Amino acid sequence: MDSNAYIYFMTNRANTTLYIGVTHDLVRRVAEHKAGINQSFTARYKCKKLVYYEHGESILSAIKREKQLKSWKRVWKDELVSGFNPTWQDLSGVIGVTPELVEDIAANAEGYNASRDPGSSPG
């Protein structure tokens, strides 16, 4: 069983855009989003706040959960986030993302490809 599987929500400063992703390494993946290293959805819409995450039993179960969450109405997603994180604060520091890690990833981003993670589309 793969014990490192996470589903997570990133949002922008105004909490108007949500991105739902899946990853094996939550700290690294959130730091990549914060660094804006790809011309991805999160970079275009400035989704740099981690507002929700949950641990999956395996990457396959996490992908299944991601698809389920992406099919939800926005109000349901908002309720899920508010139940977990009532103030919609950025949780990246809570999970261990540091400014130094983000800077390091940004500095080494040339030729970087984050597509090795299975989560890659907006929710």
Jmol script that loads the backbone (N, CA, C; Angstrom):
load data "model"
ATOM      1  N   MET A   1       0.839  -1.191   0.000  1.00  0.00           N
ATOM      2  CA  MET A   1       0.000   0.000   0.000  1.00  0.00           C
ATOM      3  C   MET A   1       0.877   1.245   0.000  1.00  0.00           C
ATOM      4  N   ASP A   2       0.521   2.216  -0.826  1.00  0.00           N
ATOM      5  CA  ASP A   2       1.236   3.482  -0.917  1.00  0.00           C
ATOM      6  C   ASP A   2       0.676   4.425   0.135  1.00  0.00           C
ATOM      7  N   SER A   3       1.462   4.728   1.168  1.00  0.00           N
ATOM      8  CA  SER A   3       0.957   5.563   2.257  1.00  0.00           C
ATOM      9  C   SER A   3       1.095   7.048   1.977  1.00  0.00           C
ATOM     10  N   ASN A   4       1.755   7.430   0.891  1.00  0.00           N
ATOM     11  CA  ASN A   4       1.905   8.838   0.541  1.00  0.00           C
ATOM     12  C   ASN A   4       1.037   9.181  -0.648  1.00  0.00           C
ATOM     13  N   ALA A   5      -0.218   9.421  -0.388  1.00  0.00           N
ATOM     14  CA  ALA A   5      -1.159   9.849  -1.413  1.00  0.00           C
ATOM     15  C   ALA A   5      -2.022  10.938  -0.800  1.00  0.00           C
ATOM     16  N   TYR A   6      -2.071  12.078  -1.465  1.00  0.00           N
ATOM     17  CA  TYR A   6      -2.809  13.216  -0.932  1.00  0.00           C
ATOM     18  C   TYR A   6      -3.683  13.839  -2.002  1.00  0.00           C
ATOM     19  N   ILE A   7      -4.844  14.307  -1.582  1.00  0.00           N
ATOM     20  CA  ILE A   7      -5.721  15.132  -2.384  1.00  0.00           C
ATOM     21  C   ILE A   7      -5.641  16.511  -1.743  1.00  0.00           C
ATOM     22  N   TYR A   8      -5.547  17.547  -2.569  1.00  0.00           N
ATOM     23  CA  TYR A   8      -5.391  18.877  -1.984  1.00  0.00           C
ATOM     24  C   TYR A   8      -6.095  19.925  -2.834  1.00  0.00           C
ATOM     25  N   PHE A   9      -6.450  21.045  -2.179  1.00  0.00           N
ATOM     26  CA  PHE A   9      -7.074  22.181  -2.851  1.00  0.00           C
ATOM     27  C   PHE A   9      -6.140  23.374  -2.718  1.00  0.00           C
ATOM     28  N   MET A  10      -5.874  24.008  -3.856  1.00  0.00           N
ATOM     29  CA  MET A  10      -5.159  25.286  -3.884  1.00  0.00           C
ATOM     30  C   MET A  10      -6.165  26.341  -4.331  1.00  0.00           C
ATOM     31  N   THR A  11      -5.996  27.561  -3.847  1.00  0.00           N
ATOM     32  CA  THR A  11      -6.863  28.650  -4.269  1.00  0.00           C
ATOM     33  C   THR A  11      -6.048  29.929  -4.412  1.00  0.00           C
ATOM     34  N   ASN A  12      -6.683  30.940  -4.972  1.00  0.00           N
ATOM     35  CA  ASN A  12      -6.023  32.233  -5.117  1.00  0.00           C
ATOM     36  C   ASN A  12      -6.289  33.099  -3.885  1.00  0.00           C
ATOM     37  N   ARG A  13      -5.748  34.288  -3.879  1.00  0.00           N
ATOM     38  CA  ARG A  13      -5.848  35.175  -2.716  1.00  0.00           C
ATOM     39  C   ARG A  13      -7.302  35.456  -2.329  1.00  0.00           C
ATOM     40  N   ALA A  14      -8.172  35.635  -3.328  1.00  0.00           N
ATOM     41  CA  ALA A  14      -9.575  35.966  -3.075  1.00  0.00           C
ATOM     42  C   ALA A  14     -10.463  34.731  -2.895  1.00  0.00           C
ATOM     43  N   ASN A  15      -9.879  33.539  -2.966  1.00  0.00           N
ATOM     44  CA  ASN A  15     -10.608  32.265  -2.823  1.00  0.00           C
ATOM     45  C   ASN A  15     -11.678  32.076  -3.896  1.00  0.00           C
ATOM     46  N   THR A  16     -11.472  32.645  -5.069  1.00  0.00           N
ATOM     47  CA  THR A  16     -12.476  32.551  -6.130  1.00  0.00           C
ATOM     48  C   THR A  16     -12.209  31.413  -7.107  1.00  0.00           C
ATOM     49  N   THR A  17     -10.995  30.903  -7.145  1.00  0.00           N
ATOM     50  CA  THR A  17     -10.639  29.825  -8.052  1.00  0.00           C
ATOM     51  C   THR A  17     -10.096  28.663  -7.232  1.00  0.00           C
ATOM     52  N   LEU A  18     -10.586  27.468  -7.509  1.00  0.00           N
ATOM     53  CA  LEU A  18     -10.107  26.272  -6.813  1.00  0.00           C
ATOM     54  C   LEU A  18      -9.418  25.333  -7.791  1.00  0.00           C
ATOM     55  N   TYR A  19      -8.335  24.756  -7.322  1.00  0.00           N
ATOM     56  CA  TYR A  19      -7.630  23.703  -8.054  1.00  0.00           C
ATOM     57  C   TYR A  19      -7.600  22.489  -7.131  1.00  0.00           C
ATOM     58  N   ILE A  20      -7.927  21.338  -7.670  1.00  0.00           N
ATOM     59  CA  ILE A  20      -7.870  20.086  -6.911  1.00  0.00           C
ATOM     60  C   ILE A  20      -6.801  19.217  -7.547  1.00  0.00           C
ATOM     61  N   GLY A  21      -5.877  18.746  -6.725  1.00  0.00           N
ATOM     62  CA  GLY A  21      -4.804  17.915  -7.234  1.00  0.00           C
ATOM     63  C   GLY A  21      -4.551  16.692  -6.382  1.00  0.00           C
ATOM     64  N   VAL A  22      -3.715  15.816  -6.906  1.00  0.00           N
ATOM     65  CA  VAL A  22      -3.290  14.586  -6.240  1.00  0.00           C
ATOM     66  C   VAL A  22      -1.772  14.541  -6.312  1.00  0.00           C
ATOM     67  N   THR A  23      -1.145  14.057  -5.255  1.00  0.00           N
ATOM     68  CA  THR A  23       0.306  13.971  -5.249  1.00  0.00           C
ATOM     69  C   THR A  23       0.781  12.879  -4.300  1.00  0.00           C
ATOM     70  N   HIS A  24       2.016  12.463  -4.503  1.00  0.00           N
ATOM     71  CA  HIS A  24       2.704  11.556  -3.580  1.00  0.00           C
ATOM     72  C   HIS A  24       3.412  12.348  -2.483  1.00  0.00           C
ATOM     73  N   ASP A  25       3.784  13.577  -2.787  1.00  0.00           N
ATOM     74  CA  ASP A  25       4.597  14.394  -1.879  1.00  0.00           C
ATOM     75  C   ASP A  25       3.950  15.773  -1.747  1.00  0.00           C
ATOM     76  N   LEU A  26       3.114  15.935  -0.739  1.00  0.00           N
ATOM     77  CA  LEU A  26       2.328  17.155  -0.577  1.00  0.00           C
ATOM     78  C   LEU A  26       3.198  18.385  -0.376  1.00  0.00           C
ATOM     79  N   VAL A  27       4.226  18.296   0.438  1.00  0.00           N
ATOM     80  CA  VAL A  27       5.088  19.449   0.701  1.00  0.00           C
ATOM     81  C   VAL A  27       5.759  19.922  -0.588  1.00  0.00           C
ATOM     82  N   ARG A  28       6.367  19.000  -1.311  1.00  0.00           N
ATOM     83  CA  ARG A  28       7.038  19.355  -2.555  1.00  0.00           C
ATOM     84  C   ARG A  28       6.063  19.944  -3.563  1.00  0.00           C
ATOM     85  N   ARG A  29       4.912  19.303  -3.732  1.00  0.00           N
ATOM     86  CA  ARG A  29       3.956  19.739  -4.758  1.00  0.00           C
ATOM     87  C   ARG A  29       3.400  21.125  -4.442  1.00  0.00           C
ATOM     88  N   VAL A  30       3.082  21.399  -3.178  1.00  0.00           N
ATOM     89  CA  VAL A  30       2.588  22.727  -2.813  1.00  0.00           C
ATOM     90  C   VAL A  30       3.682  23.772  -3.049  1.00  0.00           C
ATOM     91  N   ALA A  31       4.916  23.444  -2.721  1.00  0.00           N
ATOM     92  CA  ALA A  31       6.027  24.375  -2.963  1.00  0.00           C
ATOM     93  C   ALA A  31       6.174  24.647  -4.462  1.00  0.00           C
ATOM     94  N   GLU A  32       5.961  23.633  -5.299  1.00  0.00           N
ATOM     95  CA  GLU A  32       6.018  23.832  -6.742  1.00  0.00           C
ATOM     96  C   GLU A  32       4.930  24.808  -7.201  1.00  0.00           C
ATOM     97  N   HIS A  33       3.724  24.631  -6.675  1.00  0.00           N
ATOM     98  CA  HIS A  33       2.641  25.562  -7.020  1.00  0.00           C
ATOM     99  C   HIS A  33       2.990  26.981  -6.577  1.00  0.00           C
ATOM    100  N   LYS A  34       3.505  27.116  -5.374  1.00  0.00           N
ATOM    101  CA  LYS A  34       3.859  28.444  -4.860  1.00  0.00           C
ATOM    102  C   LYS A  34       4.969  29.085  -5.697  1.00  0.00           C
ATOM    103  N   ALA A  35       5.870  28.268  -6.201  1.00  0.00           N
ATOM    104  CA  ALA A  35       6.968  28.778  -7.024  1.00  0.00           C
ATOM    105  C   ALA A  35       6.493  29.136  -8.429  1.00  0.00           C
ATOM    106  N   GLY A  36       5.321  28.652  -8.823  1.00  0.00           N
ATOM    107  CA  GLY A  36       4.782  28.949 -10.142  1.00  0.00           C
ATOM    108  C   GLY A  36       5.665  28.460 -11.269  1.00  0.00           C
ATOM    109  N   ILE A  37       6.216  27.259 -11.113  1.00  0.00           N
ATOM    110  CA  ILE A  37       7.259  26.808 -12.028  1.00  0.00           C
ATOM    111  C   ILE A  37       6.764  26.335 -13.393  1.00  0.00           C
ATOM    112  N   ASN A  38       5.503  26.049 -13.542  1.00  0.00           N
ATOM    113  CA  ASN A  38       4.979  25.614 -14.837  1.00  0.00           C
ATOM    114  C   ASN A  38       3.957  26.612 -15.343  1.00  0.00           C
ATOM    115  N   GLN A  39       3.687  26.572 -16.622  1.00  0.00           N
ATOM    116  CA  GLN A  39       2.597  27.362 -17.189  1.00  0.00           C
ATOM    117  C   GLN A  39       1.318  26.548 -16.989  1.00  0.00           C
ATOM    118  N   SER A  40       0.992  26.329 -15.738  1.00  0.00           N
ATOM    119  CA  SER A  40      -0.131  25.479 -15.384  1.00  0.00           C
ATOM    120  C   SER A  40      -1.327  26.324 -14.959  1.00  0.00           C
ATOM    121  N   PHE A  41      -2.419  25.648 -14.697  1.00  0.00           N
ATOM    122  CA  PHE A  41      -3.635  26.299 -14.215  1.00  0.00           C
ATOM    123  C   PHE A  41      -3.345  27.116 -12.960  1.00  0.00           C
ATOM    124  N   THR A  42      -2.640  26.515 -12.013  1.00  0.00           N
ATOM    125  CA  THR A  42      -2.383  27.226 -10.752  1.00  0.00           C
ATOM    126  C   THR A  42      -1.500  28.445 -10.957  1.00  0.00           C
ATOM    127  N   ALA A  43      -0.577  28.384 -11.897  1.00  0.00           N
ATOM    128  CA  ALA A  43       0.269  29.550 -12.180  1.00  0.00           C
ATOM    129  C   ALA A  43      -0.552  30.649 -12.854  1.00  0.00           C
ATOM    130  N   ARG A  44      -1.355  30.287 -13.841  1.00  0.00           N
ATOM    131  CA  ARG A  44      -2.167  31.279 -14.562  1.00  0.00           C
ATOM    132  C   ARG A  44      -3.152  31.982 -13.643  1.00  0.00           C
ATOM    133  N   TYR A  45      -3.761  31.237 -12.728  1.00  0.00           N
ATOM    134  CA  TYR A  45      -4.796  31.800 -11.859  1.00  0.00           C
ATOM    135  C   TYR A  45      -4.283  32.135 -10.457  1.00  0.00           C
ATOM    136  N   LYS A  46      -2.965  32.086 -10.291  1.00  0.00           N
ATOM    137  CA  LYS A  46      -2.311  32.464  -9.035  1.00  0.00           C
ATOM    138  C   LYS A  46      -2.878  31.716  -7.815  1.00  0.00           C
ATOM    139  N   CYS A  47      -3.079  30.424  -7.989  1.00  0.00           N
ATOM    140  CA  CYS A  47      -3.552  29.563  -6.897  1.00  0.00           C
ATOM    141  C   CYS A  47      -2.339  29.119  -6.083  1.00  0.00           C
ATOM    142  N   LYS A  48      -2.034  29.880  -5.057  1.00  0.00           N
ATOM    143  CA  LYS A  48      -0.837  29.626  -4.265  1.00  0.00           C
ATOM    144  C   LYS A  48      -1.134  29.344  -2.800  1.00  0.00           C
ATOM    145  N   LYS A  49      -2.410  29.274  -2.436  1.00  0.00           N
ATOM    146  CA  LYS A  49      -2.801  28.987  -1.056  1.00  0.00           C
ATOM    147  C   LYS A  49      -3.305  27.558  -0.944  1.00  0.00           C
ATOM    148  N   LEU A  50      -2.689  26.792  -0.061  1.00  0.00           N
ATOM    149  CA  LEU A  50      -3.196  25.455   0.257  1.00  0.00           C
ATOM    150  C   LEU A  50      -4.279  25.636   1.310  1.00  0.00           C
ATOM    151  N   VAL A  51      -5.520  25.266   0.987  1.00  0.00           N
ATOM    152  CA  VAL A  51      -6.618  25.468   1.933  1.00  0.00           C
ATOM    153  C   VAL A  51      -7.248  24.163   2.412  1.00  0.00           C
ATOM    154  N   TYR A  52      -6.902  23.050   1.767  1.00  0.00           N
ATOM    155  CA  TYR A  52      -7.492  21.773   2.157  1.00  0.00           C
ATOM    156  C   TYR A  52      -6.580  20.652   1.692  1.00  0.00           C
ATOM    157  N   TYR A  53      -6.512  19.604   2.485  1.00  0.00           N
ATOM    158  CA  TYR A  53      -5.822  18.392   2.048  1.00  0.00           C
ATOM    159  C   TYR A  53      -6.352  17.212   2.833  1.00  0.00           C
ATOM    160  N   GLU A  54      -6.250  16.058   2.242  1.00  0.00           N
ATOM    161  CA  GLU A  54      -6.596  14.822   2.940  1.00  0.00           C
ATOM    162  C   GLU A  54      -5.658  13.730   2.464  1.00  0.00           C
ATOM    163  N   HIS A  55      -5.426  12.794   3.322  1.00  0.00           N
ATOM    164  CA  HIS A  55      -4.541  11.669   3.043  1.00  0.00           C
ATOM    165  C   HIS A  55      -5.357  10.538   2.440  1.00  0.00           C
ATOM    166  N   GLY A  56      -4.855   9.959   1.364  1.00  0.00           N
ATOM    167  CA  GLY A  56      -5.515   8.817   0.748  1.00  0.00           C
ATOM    168  C   GLY A  56      -4.815   7.524   1.117  1.00  0.00           C
ATOM    169  N   GLU A  57      -5.523   6.426   1.003  1.00  0.00           N
ATOM    170  CA  GLU A  57      -4.955   5.117   1.320  1.00  0.00           C
ATOM    171  C   GLU A  57      -3.924   4.683   0.285  1.00  0.00           C
ATOM    172  N   SER A  58      -4.143   5.085  -0.954  1.00  0.00           N
ATOM    173  CA  SER A  58      -3.231   4.759  -2.054  1.00  0.00           C
ATOM    174  C   SER A  58      -3.395   5.827  -3.120  1.00  0.00           C
ATOM    175  N   ILE A  59      -2.492   5.868  -4.083  1.00  0.00           N
ATOM    176  CA  ILE A  59      -2.618   6.858  -5.143  1.00  0.00           C
ATOM    177  C   ILE A  59      -3.871   6.585  -5.964  1.00  0.00           C
ATOM    178  N   LEU A  60      -4.235   5.331  -6.138  1.00  0.00           N
ATOM    179  CA  LEU A  60      -5.444   5.014  -6.896  1.00  0.00           C
ATOM    180  C   LEU A  60      -6.699   5.495  -6.172  1.00  0.00           C
ATOM    181  N   SER A  61      -6.756   5.294  -4.858  1.00  0.00           N
ATOM    182  CA  SER A  61      -7.917   5.785  -4.109  1.00  0.00           C
ATOM    183  C   SER A  61      -7.927   7.316  -4.069  1.00  0.00           C
ATOM    184  N   ALA A  62      -6.753   7.925  -4.043  1.00  0.00           N
ATOM    185  CA  ALA A  62      -6.680   9.390  -4.052  1.00  0.00           C
ATOM    186  C   ALA A  62      -7.171   9.942  -5.392  1.00  0.00           C
ATOM    187  N   ILE A  63      -6.802   9.299  -6.488  1.00  0.00           N
ATOM    188  CA  ILE A  63      -7.269   9.735  -7.806  1.00  0.00           C
ATOM    189  C   ILE A  63      -8.788   9.582  -7.906  1.00  0.00           C
ATOM    190  N   LYS A  64      -9.302   8.499  -7.375  1.00  0.00           N
ATOM    191  CA  LYS A  64     -10.752   8.293  -7.362  1.00  0.00           C
ATOM    192  C   LYS A  64     -11.443   9.397  -6.564  1.00  0.00           C
ATOM    193  N   ARG A  65     -10.887   9.730  -5.406  1.00  0.00           N
ATOM    194  CA  ARG A  65     -11.455  10.801  -4.573  1.00  0.00           C
ATOM    195  C   ARG A  65     -11.349  12.152  -5.288  1.00  0.00           C
ATOM    196  N   GLU A  66     -10.220  12.403  -5.942  1.00  0.00           N
ATOM    197  CA  GLU A  66     -10.042  13.651  -6.695  1.00  0.00           C
ATOM    198  C   GLU A  66     -11.141  13.788  -7.750  1.00  0.00           C
ATOM    199  N   LYS A  67     -11.401  12.740  -8.495  1.00  0.00           N
ATOM    200  CA  LYS A  67     -12.440  12.781  -9.528  1.00  0.00           C
ATOM    201  C   LYS A  67     -13.809  13.036  -8.912  1.00  0.00           C
ATOM    202  N   GLN A  68     -14.054  12.413  -7.761  1.00  0.00           N
ATOM    203  CA  GLN A  68     -15.317  12.639  -7.063  1.00  0.00           C
ATOM    204  C   GLN A  68     -15.457  14.107  -6.674  1.00  0.00           C
ATOM    205  N   LEU A  69     -14.411  14.663  -6.056  1.00  0.00           N
ATOM    206  CA  LEU A  69     -14.457  16.055  -5.617  1.00  0.00           C
ATOM    207  C   LEU A  69     -14.607  17.018  -6.784  1.00  0.00           C
ATOM    208  N   LYS A  70     -13.960  16.725  -7.890  1.00  0.00           N
ATOM    209  CA  LYS A  70     -14.069  17.595  -9.062  1.00  0.00           C
ATOM    210  C   LYS A  70     -15.480  17.615  -9.627  1.00  0.00           C
ATOM    211  N   SER A  71     -16.249  16.563  -9.387  1.00  0.00           N
ATOM    212  CA  SER A  71     -17.628  16.518  -9.891  1.00  0.00           C
ATOM    213  C   SER A  71     -18.606  17.255  -8.972  1.00  0.00           C
ATOM    214  N   TRP A  72     -18.163  17.627  -7.792  1.00  0.00           N
ATOM    215  CA  TRP A  72     -19.021  18.313  -6.832  1.00  0.00           C
ATOM    216  C   TRP A  72     -19.332  19.736  -7.288  1.00  0.00           C
ATOM    217  N   LYS A  73     -20.475  20.247  -6.818  1.00  0.00           N
ATOM    218  CA  LYS A  73     -20.806  21.657  -6.987  1.00  0.00           C
ATOM    219  C   LYS A  73     -19.831  22.493  -6.168  1.00  0.00           C
ATOM    220  N   ARG A  74     -19.602  23.717  -6.604  1.00  0.00           N
ATOM    221  CA  ARG A  74     -18.661  24.606  -5.906  1.00  0.00           C
ATOM    222  C   ARG A  74     -19.074  24.811  -4.447  1.00  0.00           C
ATOM    223  N   VAL A  75     -20.353  24.945  -4.178  1.00  0.00           N
ATOM    224  CA  VAL A  75     -20.799  25.177  -2.800  1.00  0.00           C
ATOM    225  C   VAL A  75     -20.420  24.001  -1.891  1.00  0.00           C
ATOM    226  N   TRP A  76     -20.459  22.791  -2.408  1.00  0.00           N
ATOM    227  CA  TRP A  76     -20.072  21.622  -1.616  1.00  0.00           C
ATOM    228  C   TRP A  76     -18.576  21.645  -1.321  1.00  0.00           C
ATOM    229  N   LYS A  77     -17.785  22.034  -2.318  1.00  0.00           N
ATOM    230  CA  LYS A  77     -16.339  22.141  -2.118  1.00  0.00           C
ATOM    231  C   LYS A  77     -16.037  23.208  -1.066  1.00  0.00           C
ATOM    232  N   ASP A  78     -16.726  24.340  -1.158  1.00  0.00           N
ATOM    233  CA  ASP A  78     -16.533  25.414  -0.184  1.00  0.00           C
ATOM    234  C   ASP A  78     -16.872  24.945   1.233  1.00  0.00           C
ATOM    235  N   GLU A  79     -17.951  24.180   1.367  1.00  0.00           N
ATOM    236  CA  GLU A  79     -18.342  23.648   2.679  1.00  0.00           C
ATOM    237  C   GLU A  79     -17.294  22.678   3.212  1.00  0.00           C
ATOM    238  N   LEU A  80     -16.725  21.856   2.337  1.00  0.00           N
ATOM    239  CA  LEU A  80     -15.679  20.920   2.742  1.00  0.00           C
ATOM    240  C   LEU A  80     -14.465  21.685   3.273  1.00  0.00           C
ATOM    241  N   VAL A  81     -14.036  22.704   2.518  1.00  0.00           N
ATOM    242  CA  VAL A  81     -12.894  23.516   2.949  1.00  0.00           C
ATOM    243  C   VAL A  81     -13.217  24.218   4.262  1.00  0.00           C
ATOM    244  N   SER A  82     -14.385  24.833   4.370  1.00  0.00           N
ATOM    245  CA  SER A  82     -14.749  25.581   5.577  1.00  0.00           C
ATOM    246  C   SER A  82     -14.825  24.684   6.806  1.00  0.00           C
ATOM    247  N   GLY A  83     -15.227  23.442   6.632  1.00  0.00           N
ATOM    248  CA  GLY A  83     -15.263  22.511   7.754  1.00  0.00           C
ATOM    249  C   GLY A  83     -13.872  22.131   8.238  1.00  0.00           C
ATOM    250  N   PHE A  84     -12.931  22.097   7.326  1.00  0.00           N
ATOM    251  CA  PHE A  84     -11.545  21.719   7.620  1.00  0.00           C
ATOM    252  C   PHE A  84     -10.715  22.929   8.015  1.00  0.00           C
ATOM    253  N   ASN A  85     -10.997  24.064   7.387  1.00  0.00           N
ATOM    254  CA  ASN A  85     -10.179  25.269   7.515  1.00  0.00           C
ATOM    255  C   ASN A  85     -11.126  26.478   7.467  1.00  0.00           C
ATOM    256  N   PRO A  86     -11.813  26.775   8.584  1.00  0.00           N
ATOM    257  CA  PRO A  86     -12.879  27.780   8.585  1.00  0.00           C
ATOM    258  C   PRO A  86     -12.476  29.162   8.062  1.00  0.00           C
ATOM    259  N   THR A  87     -11.238  29.563   8.245  1.00  0.00           N
ATOM    260  CA  THR A  87     -10.816  30.897   7.804  1.00  0.00           C
ATOM    261  C   THR A  87     -10.132  30.876   6.439  1.00  0.00           C
ATOM    262  N   TRP A  88     -10.044  29.725   5.818  1.00  0.00           N
ATOM    263  CA  TRP A  88      -9.401  29.559   4.523  1.00  0.00           C
ATOM    264  C   TRP A  88      -7.972  30.103   4.551  1.00  0.00           C
ATOM    265  N   GLN A  89      -7.296  29.890   5.662  1.00  0.00           N
ATOM    266  CA  GLN A  89      -5.905  30.334   5.753  1.00  0.00           C
ATOM    267  C   GLN A  89      -5.007  29.426   4.932  1.00  0.00           C
ATOM    268  N   ASP A  90      -3.842  29.912   4.573  1.00  0.00           N
ATOM    269  CA  ASP A  90      -2.862  29.123   3.836  1.00  0.00           C
ATOM    270  C   ASP A  90      -2.237  28.118   4.800  1.00  0.00           C
ATOM    271  N   LEU A  91      -2.410  26.843   4.505  1.00  0.00           N
ATOM    272  CA  LEU A  91      -1.924  25.769   5.379  1.00  0.00           C
ATOM    273  C   LEU A  91      -0.536  25.270   4.988  1.00  0.00           C
ATOM    274  N   SER A  92       0.084  25.902   4.017  1.00  0.00           N
ATOM    275  CA  SER A  92       1.368  25.385   3.542  1.00  0.00           C
ATOM    276  C   SER A  92       2.425  25.358   4.642  1.00  0.00           C
ATOM    277  N   GLY A  93       2.470  26.359   5.497  1.00  0.00           N
ATOM    278  CA  GLY A  93       3.429  26.365   6.596  1.00  0.00           C
ATOM    279  C   GLY A  93       3.158  25.250   7.597  1.00  0.00           C
ATOM    280  N   VAL A  94       1.891  24.924   7.771  1.00  0.00           N
ATOM    281  CA  VAL A  94       1.503  23.858   8.702  1.00  0.00           C
ATOM    282  C   VAL A  94       2.067  22.512   8.260  1.00  0.00           C
ATOM    283  N   ILE A  95       2.117  22.291   6.949  1.00  0.00           N
ATOM    284  CA  ILE A  95       2.610  21.002   6.443  1.00  0.00           C
ATOM    285  C   ILE A  95       4.116  20.992   6.220  1.00  0.00           C
ATOM    286  N   GLY A  96       4.779  22.156   6.379  1.00  0.00           N
ATOM    287  CA  GLY A  96       6.237  22.191   6.275  1.00  0.00           C
ATOM    288  C   GLY A  96       6.804  22.898   5.061  1.00  0.00           C
ATOM    289  N   VAL A  97       5.972  23.576   4.293  1.00  0.00           N
ATOM    290  CA  VAL A  97       6.486  24.343   3.155  1.00  0.00           C
ATOM    291  C   VAL A  97       7.096  25.630   3.695  1.00  0.00           C
ATOM    292  N   THR A  98       8.350  25.864   3.377  1.00  0.00           N
ATOM    293  CA  THR A  98       9.047  27.067   3.834  1.00  0.00           C
ATOM    294  C   THR A  98       9.353  27.979   2.644  1.00  0.00           C
ATOM    295  N   PRO A  99       9.536  29.270   2.900  1.00  0.00           N
ATOM    296  CA  PRO A  99       9.940  30.175   1.807  1.00  0.00           C
ATOM    297  C   PRO A  99      11.234  29.726   1.151  1.00  0.00           C
ATOM    298  N   GLU A 100      12.143  29.176   1.918  1.00  0.00           N
ATOM    299  CA  GLU A 100      13.416  28.698   1.372  1.00  0.00           C
ATOM    300  C   GLU A 100      13.201  27.551   0.388  1.00  0.00           C
ATOM    301  N   LEU A 101      12.291  26.639   0.708  1.00  0.00           N
ATOM    302  CA  LEU A 101      11.996  25.528  -0.196  1.00  0.00           C
ATOM    303  C   LEU A 101      11.391  26.052  -1.493  1.00  0.00           C
ATOM    304  N   VAL A 102      10.466  26.987  -1.390  1.00  0.00           N
ATOM    305  CA  VAL A 102       9.847  27.571  -2.585  1.00  0.00           C
ATOM    306  C   VAL A 102      10.906  28.264  -3.437  1.00  0.00           C
ATOM    307  N   GLU A 103      11.780  29.033  -2.804  1.00  0.00           N
ATOM    308  CA  GLU A 103      12.855  29.716  -3.535  1.00  0.00           C
ATOM    309  C   GLU A 103      13.786  28.717  -4.210  1.00  0.00           C
ATOM    310  N   ASP A 104      14.121  27.634  -3.523  1.00  0.00           N
ATOM    311  CA  ASP A 104      14.996  26.615  -4.080  1.00  0.00           C
ATOM    312  C   ASP A 104      14.365  25.960  -5.305  1.00  0.00           C
ATOM    313  N   ILE A 105      13.096  25.640  -5.207  1.00  0.00           N
ATOM    314  CA  ILE A 105      12.400  25.029  -6.346  1.00  0.00           C
ATOM    315  C   ILE A 105      12.328  26.013  -7.504  1.00  0.00           C
ATOM    316  N   ALA A 106      12.024  27.274  -7.209  1.00  0.00           N
ATOM    317  CA  ALA A 106      11.958  28.288  -8.274  1.00  0.00           C
ATOM    318  C   ALA A 106      13.313  28.478  -8.938  1.00  0.00           C
ATOM    319  N   ALA A 107      14.374  28.474  -8.139  1.00  0.00           N
ATOM    320  CA  ALA A 107      15.722  28.685  -8.680  1.00  0.00           C
ATOM    321  C   ALA A 107      16.176  27.528  -9.554  1.00  0.00           C
ATOM    322  N   ASN A 108      15.659  26.349  -9.293  1.00  0.00           N
ATOM    323  CA  ASN A 108      16.057  25.163 -10.055  1.00  0.00           C
ATOM    324  C   ASN A 108      14.985  24.719 -11.038  1.00  0.00           C
ATOM    325  N   ALA A 109      14.118  25.631 -11.434  1.00  0.00           N
ATOM    326  CA  ALA A 109      12.951  25.277 -12.243  1.00  0.00           C
ATOM    327  C   ALA A 109      13.244  25.110 -13.730  1.00  0.00           C
ATOM    328  N   GLU A 110      14.365  25.581 -14.215  1.00  0.00           N
ATOM    329  CA  GLU A 110      14.645  25.484 -15.641  1.00  0.00           C
ATOM    330  C   GLU A 110      14.617  24.024 -16.089  1.00  0.00           C
ATOM    331  N   GLY A 111      13.784  23.765 -17.056  1.00  0.00           N
ATOM    332  CA  GLY A 111      13.663  22.400 -17.560  1.00  0.00           C
ATOM    333  C   GLY A 111      12.899  21.476 -16.635  1.00  0.00           C
ATOM    334  N   TYR A 112      12.303  22.044 -15.601  1.00  0.00           N
ATOM    335  CA  TYR A 112      11.576  21.239 -14.623  1.00  0.00           C
ATOM    336  C   TYR A 112      10.237  20.809 -15.180  1.00  0.00           C
ATOM    337  N   ASN A 113       9.812  19.617 -14.851  1.00  0.00           N
ATOM    338  CA  ASN A 113       8.526  19.117 -15.311  1.00  0.00           C
ATOM    339  C   ASN A 113       7.803  18.476 -14.143  1.00  0.00           C
ATOM    340  N   ALA A 114       6.794  19.170 -13.637  1.00  0.00           N
ATOM    341  CA  ALA A 114       6.024  18.649 -12.504  1.00  0.00           C
ATOM    342  C   ALA A 114       4.955  17.668 -12.948  1.00  0.00           C
ATOM    343  N   SER A 115       4.875  17.374 -14.225  1.00  0.00           N
ATOM    344  CA  SER A 115       3.820  16.497 -14.716  1.00  0.00           C
ATOM    345  C   SER A 115       3.993  15.050 -14.273  1.00  0.00           C
ATOM    346  N   ARG A 116       5.044  14.764 -13.545  1.00  0.00           N
ATOM    347  CA  ARG A 116       5.216  13.391 -13.054  1.00  0.00           C
ATOM    348  C   ARG A 116       4.184  13.037 -11.996  1.00  0.00           C
ATOM    349  N   ASP A 117       3.500  14.057 -11.457  1.00  0.00           N
ATOM    350  CA  ASP A 117       2.428  13.816 -10.505  1.00  0.00           C
ATOM    351  C   ASP A 117       1.130  13.556 -11.254  1.00  0.00           C
ATOM    352  N   PRO A 118       0.292  12.671 -10.731  1.00  0.00           N
ATOM    353  CA  PRO A 118      -0.936  12.343 -11.426  1.00  0.00           C
ATOM    354  C   PRO A 118      -1.969  13.466 -11.437  1.00  0.00           C
ATOM    355  N   GLY A 119      -1.960  14.377 -10.477  1.00  0.00           N
ATOM    356  CA  GLY A 119      -2.947  15.452 -10.432  1.00  0.00           C
ATOM    357  C   GLY A 119      -2.533  16.595 -11.315  1.00  0.00           C
ATOM    358  N   SER A 120      -3.383  16.983 -12.287  1.00  0.00           N
ATOM    359  CA  SER A 120      -2.929  18.009 -13.201  1.00  0.00           C
ATOM    360  C   SER A 120      -4.027  18.871 -13.785  1.00  0.00           C
ATOM    361  N   SER A 121      -5.223  18.835 -13.232  1.00  0.00           N
ATOM    362  CA  SER A 121      -6.279  19.646 -13.835  1.00  0.00           C
ATOM    363  C   SER A 121      -7.087  20.362 -12.763  1.00  0.00           C
ATOM    364  N   PRO A 122      -7.727  21.480 -13.137  1.00  0.00           N
ATOM    365  CA  PRO A 122      -8.476  22.266 -12.164  1.00  0.00           C
ATOM    366  C   PRO A 122      -9.717  21.536 -11.698  1.00  0.00           C
ATOM    367  N   GLY A 123     -10.208  21.924 -10.531  1.00  0.00           N
ATOM    368  CA  GLY A 123     -11.404  21.306  -9.980  1.00  0.00           C
ATOM    369  C   GLY A 123     -12.499  22.274  -9.965  1.00  0.00           C
TER     370      GLY A 123
END
end "model"
wireframe off; spacefill off
backbone 0.3
color backbone group
